[in-house]
Amino acid sequence: MDRTVGIKGKQQFFSELERDWAAIDRGENAPEPIHRIYFESAEVLSRVLTRQRHNLLKTLHANGPLTARARSSV
C-alpha cells in the first residue's frame, strides 16, 4: 500500500472533497481510498516531519507492515 505525504491548501482539499461528495450524490462509486496526509505548507511539514521522524518512517517502510503490538528487532 502506497502512502503519500504532500502539501495541499485548505481550499484545494475542500474542493476535492466537494467533488467526491457530488459524485457520490449522483450515484457514482466512491473514490478508492488513498492513504495520504497533507500539510498546509512546507514550514508546517518541516516542523512535524523532523529528520529523526523521517528516519523512523524509512525504517518502518523498509521492514514491511507492522502492528502497534508487533515485536521487532528493528
Summary of the structure (lengths in Angstrom):
residues: 74
radius of gyration: 16.5
end to end distance: 20.1
largest distance: 49.6
contacts: 124
relative contact order: 0.16
helix: 47%
strand: 14%
